[in-house]
Amino acid sequence: MDGLRGVLAVYVMLGHALPLTNLPGWITTPFRHGEAAVDLFFALSGLVIAHSLERFGGQFTPFMAARARRLLPVYFLVLAVSIGLTALGDPLAALPWVGDEARHIMAAALPQPLFLHLAAHLTLTQGLIPQNALPYAYVTLLGPAWSLSTEWQFYVLIGLIAPRRLGRFALVLLALGGAYRTLPLGGEFSRAFLPDAAPFFALGLASAVMLRGGGTRVFWLCLAGACALALPGGIEKAVTPLAWGLAMLAQRQAWGAVLDGRAVQYLGAISYPLYLVNEPVQRALAPLLGPLAQGHAARFTTAFLPLSLGLSLALAALLHHAIERPFMRRQNDRLPRETIAAAVAE
């Protein structure tokens, strides 16, 4: 699963970088499904959080404190850098060849009122704000942060409930996702609202139960339900739950060892900072390389792609070793001596 996390982070990084280039469609089109990759991240989160919650005996405060130490230090640093870069102006002004896709990824200026957008990002509540109250608040200051808001909503919910039977809770989440898609409320919130991603968290929780030898029926119910609920969003959305099922199958197949390679595992280790930092790196490079290219898209692409990918990987590794790992060690030092296993058998 760490290997899968690394592959997904690289996919998202390429999905952000390629719209700024002039590469042909047959190269860029396969990387236009970043939302589907994030859906797999949500399923991964459901799988991982099932174990994390147990490590703290289902206690809300220690569990949430551990999540905060894990996510917030890197997030706040990258958020500050992203705000500073956005304040410099439109990063795409010197790239006349880019289309709407790139402009949807990178905002041209800081949003207004800034203090409301900043408050939402600092509290990770941007996914809870209706679109008509603060338009596009979920992606204004740091695009990838929208999924962190969704994750944070999931942490609070499962931390407060601390379900004894994860399989049943997975079915509740699946039902929540179904209700959200059928109610008029669905059009008022962004994709960062937890009910929108609830079927994928449910799939991850059901997978945790299945991998422990129980709840196979719940897993298949969640897989089928996630496929059905995702289908109206397009084929790629419906295929995403099937891709997760394939990843579960890889756990017990020899060909799944490709995700256990040292390089792929390291990508998994740095995947969180890589996911956050790649867009600010691209935002910084675009206005620097654009004028040097003098309007030549091919010249810009030749320099931009290797630099953006290389710098993103290097900065992600630096953030992982300098910030993420030290805080994770503190988290492990505070673990209770005896962890309590939750009852998950159906």
C-alpha positions as a printed NumPy array, in Angstrom:
array([[  0.   ,   0.   ,   0.   ],
       [  2.921,   2.382,   0.589],
       [  4.045,   1.656,  -2.962],
       [  0.57 ,   2.441,  -4.275],
       [  0.609,   5.708,  -2.349],
       [  3.885,   6.663,  -4.05 ],
       [  2.586,   5.847,  -7.525],
       [ -0.551,   7.923,  -6.922],
       [  1.458,  10.927,  -5.699],
       [  3.628,  10.854,  -8.83 ],
       [  0.511,  10.557, -10.99 ],
       [ -1.02 ,  13.649,  -9.37 ],
       [  2.273,  15.533,  -9.782],
       [  2.325,  14.761, -13.5  ],
       [ -1.34 ,  15.681, -13.788],
       [ -0.522,  19.15 , -12.43 ],
       [  2.613,  19.643, -14.541],
       [  1.566,  18.457, -17.993],
       [ -1.178,  21.07 , -18.626],
       [  1.558,  23.739, -18.567],
       [  3.412,  22.08 , -21.454],
       [  2.727,  21.691, -25.165],
       [  3.027,  17.916, -25.234],
       [  0.57 ,  16.076, -27.51 ],
       [ -2.745,  14.881, -26.191],
       [ -1.865,  11.186, -26.323],
       [  0.732,  11.91 , -23.615],
       [ -1.255,  14.299, -21.43 ],
       [ -4.727,  12.728, -21.622],
       [ -3.954,   9.67 , -19.441],
       [ -2.936,  12.033, -16.636],
       [ -6.167,  14.019, -16.553],
       [ -7.846,  11.903, -13.901],
       [ -6.324,  13.354, -10.77 ],
       [ -9.638,  13.216,  -8.923],
       [ -9.737,   9.458,  -9.448],
       [ -6.228,   9.162,  -7.978],
       [ -7.317,  11.161,  -4.925],
       [-10.325,   8.857,  -4.52 ],
       [ -7.835,   5.998,  -4.186],
       [ -6.   ,   8.063,  -1.572],
       [ -9.284,   8.231,   0.356],
       [ -9.655,   4.453,   0.214],
       [ -6.062,   4.144,   1.435],
       [ -6.87 ,   6.499,   4.27 ],
       [ -9.832,   4.383,   5.315],
       [ -7.577,   1.33 ,   5.412],
       [ -4.794,   3.06 ,   7.375],
       [ -7.022,   4.935,   9.832],
       [ -8.693,   1.685,  10.858],
       [ -5.317,   0.634,  12.276],
       [ -4.39 ,   4.071,  13.617],
       [ -7.602,   4.373,  15.618],
       [ -6.929,   1.047,  17.293],
       [ -3.415,   2.081,  18.307],
       [ -4.99 ,   4.692,  20.547],
       [ -7.733,   2.443,  21.875],
       [-10.427,   4.446,  20.089],
       [ -9.655,   7.528,  22.227],
       [-10.487,  10.707,  20.339],
       [ -7.945,  13.179,  21.744],
       [ -4.791,  11.029,  21.368],
       [ -5.941,   9.891,  17.931],
       [ -6.567,  13.429,  16.644],
       [ -3.353,  14.717,  18.222],
       [ -1.425,  12.032,  16.358],
       [ -3.134,  12.956,  13.095],
       [ -2.301,  16.628,  13.679],
       [  1.379,  15.859,  14.315],
       [  1.424,  13.728,  11.198],
       [ -0.159,  16.218,   8.79 ],
       [ -0.116,  19.805,  10.016],
       [  3.588,  20.776,  10.281],
       [  4.309,  20.096,   6.593],
       [  0.916,  21.431,   5.567],
       [  1.285,  24.799,   7.317],
       [  4.765,  25.325,   5.873],
       [  3.706,  24.536,   2.299],
       [  0.544,  26.625,   2.734],
       [  2.608,  29.667,   3.743],
       [  4.893,  29.254,   0.732],
       [  1.916,  28.797,  -1.59 ],
       [  0.268,  31.994,  -0.313],
       [  3.476,  33.935,  -0.874],
       [  3.806,  32.631,  -4.418],
       [  0.164,  33.354,  -5.236],
       [  0.612,  36.922,  -4.023],
       [  3.251,  37.439,  -6.739],
       [  0.594,  37.319,  -9.45 ],
       [ -0.461,  35.184, -12.376],
       [  2.156,  32.444, -12.936],
       [  0.767,  31.696, -16.402],
       [  1.027,  35.211, -17.83 ],
       [  4.184,  34.317, -19.785],
       [  2.725,  31.031, -21.069],
       [  0.303,  32.004, -23.838],
       [ -0.123,  28.431, -25.015],
       [ -1.749,  27.079, -21.854],
       [ -5.467,  26.352, -21.844],
       [ -8.28 ,  26.404, -19.327],
       [ -7.1  ,  23.206, -17.658],
       [ -3.917,  24.871, -16.397],
       [ -5.809,  27.968, -15.298],
       [ -8.185,  25.824, -13.266],
       [ -5.178,  24.414, -11.408],
       [ -3.365,  27.702, -10.705],
       [ -5.188,  30.778,  -9.471],
       [ -4.079,  34.095, -10.98 ],
       [ -4.235,  36.047,  -7.695],
       [ -5.079,  35.798,  -4.012],
       [ -8.811,  35.336,  -3.352],
       [-10.927,  37.908,  -1.573],
       [-11.802,  38.277,   1.242],
       [ -8.408,  36.773,   2.013],
       [ -8.926,  36.404,   5.768],
       [-11.929,  34.107,   5.253],
       [-10.066,  31.871,   2.809],
       [ -7.063,  31.833,   5.142],
       [ -9.2  ,  30.938,   8.153],
       [-10.783,  28.078,   6.219],
       [ -7.396,  26.696,   5.173],
       [ -5.838,  27.06 ,   8.612],
       [ -8.688,  25.115,  10.203],
       [ -9.035,  22.675,   7.281],
       [-12.742,  23.466,   7.123],
       [-12.781,  24.645,   3.5  ],
       [-14.651,  21.5  ,   2.483],
       [-17.522,  22.382,   4.832],
       [-18.203,  25.769,   3.236],
       [-21.014,  25.881,   0.629],
       [-19.904,  27.068,  -2.788],
       [-22.311,  30.007,  -2.797],
       [-20.957,  31.239,   0.574],
       [-17.251,  31.342,  -0.393],
       [-16.762,  30.242,  -4.015],
       [-13.908,  27.811,  -4.655],
       [-12.621,  28.184,  -1.089],
       [-11.527,  24.558,  -1.171],
       [ -8.734,  25.209,  -3.729],
       [ -7.881,  28.919,  -3.544],
       [ -4.691,  29.088,  -1.451],
       [ -3.27 ,  25.583,  -1.893],
       [ -5.017,  23.39 ,  -4.432],
       [ -4.15 ,  19.931,  -3.032],
       [ -5.357,  21.   ,   0.428],
       [ -8.955,  20.282,  -0.541],
       [ -8.413,  16.58 ,   0.042],
       [ -6.836,  17.268,   3.447],
       [-10.061,  18.987,   4.468],
       [-11.99 ,  15.877,   3.419],
       [ -9.57 ,  13.662,   5.342],
       [ -9.868,  15.851,   8.431],
       [-13.664,  15.581,   8.373],
       [-13.301,  11.797,   8.21 ],
       [-10.855,  11.763,  11.136],
       [-13.186,  13.808,  13.323],
       [-16.182,  11.633,  12.459],
       [-14.536,   8.265,  13.008],
       [-12.618,   9.573,  16.041],
       [-15.8  ,  10.738,  17.755],
       [-17.759,   7.596,  16.948],
       [-14.85 ,   5.145,  17.434],
       [-16.936,   2.315,  15.92 ],
       [-16.459,  -1.146,  17.375],
       [-17.619,  -2.771,  14.159],
       [-15.807,  -1.162,  11.268],
       [-17.725,  -3.195,   8.698],
       [-21.033,  -1.753,   9.827],
       [-19.601,   1.746,   9.933],
       [-18.358,   1.24 ,   6.366],
       [-21.927,   0.483,   5.284],
       [-23.129,   3.629,   7.076],
       [-20.577,   5.685,   5.139],
       [-21.691,   4.037,   1.905],
       [-25.308,   4.957,   2.688],
       [-24.206,   8.516,   3.493],
       [-22.576,   8.788,   0.087],
       [-25.708,   7.478,  -1.591],
       [-27.967,   9.915,   0.259],
       [-25.713,  12.842,  -0.589],
       [-25.901,  12.05 ,  -4.298],
       [-29.697,  11.9  ,  -4.285],
       [-30.437,  15.029,  -2.224],
       [-30.55 ,  18.577,  -3.658],
       [-27.868,  19.452,  -1.086],
       [-25.262,  17.819,  -3.326],
       [-24.991,  20.8  ,  -5.653],
       [-24.215,  23.289,  -2.886],
       [-20.9  ,  21.858,  -1.714],
       [-17.567,  21.158,  -3.354],
       [-15.907,  17.787,  -3.868],
       [-14.072,  18.409,  -0.554],
       [-17.271,  17.727,   1.417],
       [-16.94 ,  14.383,   3.224],
       [-20.187,  12.762,   1.955],
       [-18.883,  13.096,  -1.609],
       [-15.911,  10.824,  -0.773],
       [-17.694,   8.675,   1.817],
       [-17.982,   5.567,  -0.456],
       [-14.194,   5.453,  -0.876],
       [-13.523,   5.76 ,   2.843],
       [-16.088,   2.987,   3.293],
       [-14.206,   0.847,   0.787],
       [-10.97 ,   1.345,   2.704],
       [-12.55 ,   0.428,   6.033],
       [-14.178,  -2.662,   4.526],
       [-10.789,  -3.642,   3.099],
       [ -9.194,  -3.417,   6.549],
       [-11.819,  -5.791,   7.877],
       [-11.419,  -8.207,   4.951],
       [ -7.622,  -8.319,   5.203],
       [ -7.995,  -9.478,   8.789],
       [-10.002, -12.459,   7.695],
       [-13.537, -11.206,   8.157],
       [-16.181,  -9.107,   6.462],
       [-15.661, -10.326,   2.881],
       [-19.34 ,  -9.767,   2.149],
       [-19.139,  -6.184,   3.412],
       [-16.119,  -5.559,   1.195],
       [-17.95 ,  -6.709,  -1.936],
       [-21.019,  -4.676,  -0.979],
       [-18.892,  -1.549,  -0.564],
       [-17.038,  -2.224,  -3.817],
       [-20.27 ,  -2.645,  -5.778],
       [-21.872,   0.349,  -4.057],
       [-18.866,   2.603,  -4.71 ],
       [-18.888,   1.626,  -8.403],
       [-22.606,   2.352,  -8.712],
       [-22.379,   5.709,  -6.94 ],
       [-19.339,   6.792,  -8.953],
       [-20.778,   5.856, -12.364],
       [-22.737,   9.106, -12.926],
       [-19.424,  10.973, -12.664],
       [-18.002,   9.189, -15.688],
       [-16.287,   5.944, -16.578],
       [-12.99 ,   6.916, -14.928],
       [-14.803,   7.536, -11.628],
       [-16.523,   4.161, -11.81 ],
       [-13.28 ,   2.388, -12.673],
       [-11.564,   3.813,  -9.576],
       [-13.206,   1.416,  -7.083],
       [-12.301,  -1.461,  -9.417],
       [ -8.692,  -0.263,  -9.377],
       [ -8.828,  -0.424,  -5.587],
       [-10.153,  -3.969,  -5.772],
       [ -7.214,  -4.827,  -8.021],
       [ -4.834,  -3.348,  -5.446],
       [ -6.401,  -5.571,  -2.788],
       [ -5.91 ,  -8.571,  -5.06 ],
       [ -2.252,  -7.566,  -5.529],
       [ -1.711,  -8.093,  -1.81 ],
       [ -1.847, -11.834,  -2.381],
       [ -0.366, -12.104,  -5.863],
       [  3.268, -12.325,  -6.957],
       [  2.871,  -9.471,  -9.462],
       [  1.959,  -7.178,  -6.566],
       [  5.654,  -7.235,  -5.602],
       [  6.292,  -4.457,  -8.14 ],
       [  4.965,  -2.047,  -5.503],
       [  7.491,  -3.365,  -2.981],
       [ 10.552,  -2.124,  -4.883],
       [ 12.886,   0.139,  -2.923],
       [ 12.348,   3.158,  -5.174],
       [  8.569,   2.823,  -5.172],
       [  8.515,   2.354,  -1.411],
       [ 10.563,   5.517,  -0.962],
       [  8.103,   7.405,  -3.134],
       [  5.437,   6.14 ,  -0.779],
       [  7.407,   7.437,   2.205],
       [  7.618,  10.959,   0.745],
       [  4.204,  10.874,  -0.928],
       [  2.476,  13.262,   1.474],
       [  4.911,  16.185,   1.105],
       [  5.221,  15.37 ,  -2.615],
       [  1.464,  15.643,  -3.011],
       [  1.447,  19.06 ,  -1.326],
       [  4.601,  20.645,  -2.719],
       [  4.424,  19.856,  -6.432],
       [  1.92 ,  22.597,  -7.302],
       [  3.841,  25.414,  -5.5  ],
       [  7.042,  24.255,  -7.214],
       [  5.34 ,  24.478, -10.601],
       [  3.88 ,  27.874,  -9.685],
       [  7.366,  29.15 ,  -8.852],
       [  9.011,  27.77 , -11.99 ],
       [  6.41 ,  28.915, -14.536],
       [  7.07 ,  32.685, -14.266],
       [ 10.829,  32.099, -14.074],
       [ 11.122,  29.88 , -17.153],
       [  8.327,  31.448, -19.202],
       [ 10.182,  34.682, -20.106],
       [ 13.373,  32.729, -20.816],
       [ 11.469,  30.587, -23.318],
       [ 10.42 ,  33.768, -25.176],
       [  7.077,  32.325, -26.208],
       [  8.496,  28.98 , -27.397],
       [  6.36 ,  26.281, -25.783],
       [  8.742,  23.444, -26.721],
       [ 11.7  ,  25.256, -25.169],
       [  9.73 ,  25.881, -21.982],
       [  8.558,  22.259, -21.822],
       [ 12.086,  20.923, -22.215],
       [ 13.278,  22.876, -19.182],
       [ 10.1  ,  22.882, -17.086],
       [  9.272,  19.191, -16.914],
       [ 12.575,  17.82 , -15.573],
       [ 13.055,  20.807, -13.252],
       [  9.551,  20.682, -11.794],
       [  9.627,  16.931, -11.256],
       [ 13.169,  16.911,  -9.875],
       [ 12.646,  19.871,  -7.532],
       [  9.327,  18.479,  -6.3  ],
       [ 10.942,  15.142,  -5.449],
       [ 13.945,  16.824,  -3.799],
       [ 11.815,  19.178,  -1.692],
       [  9.464,  16.356,  -0.732],
       [ 12.425,  14.279,   0.459],
       [ 13.758,  17.263,   2.426],
       [ 10.394,  17.91 ,   4.083],
       [ 10.013,  14.229,   4.874],
       [ 13.383,  13.894,   6.597],
       [ 13.529,  17.342,   8.221],
       [  9.928,  17.748,   9.387],
       [  7.681,  14.756,   8.773],
       [  9.873,  12.027,  10.247],
       [ 10.803,  13.916,  13.454],
       [  7.133,  14.583,  14.2  ],
       [  6.259,  10.966,  13.406],
       [  8.923,   9.827,  15.893],
       [  7.354,  12.032,  18.541],
       [  4.022,  10.442,  17.731],
       [  5.433,   6.941,  18.183],
       [  7.061,   7.954,  21.465],
       [  3.651,   8.905,  22.814],
       [  1.914,   5.67 ,  21.876],
       [  0.427,   3.707,  24.772],
       [  2.521,   0.759,  25.815],
       [ -0.296,  -1.637,  25.129],
       [ -2.47 ,  -1.045,  22.098],
       [ -6.078,  -2.173,  22.159],
       [ -7.389,  -4.177,  19.219],
       [-10.911,  -3.256,  18.134],
       [-13.511,  -5.901,  17.518],
       [-13.956,  -5.961,  13.751],
       [-15.258,  -9.482,  13.119],
       [-18.672,  -9.478,  11.517]])
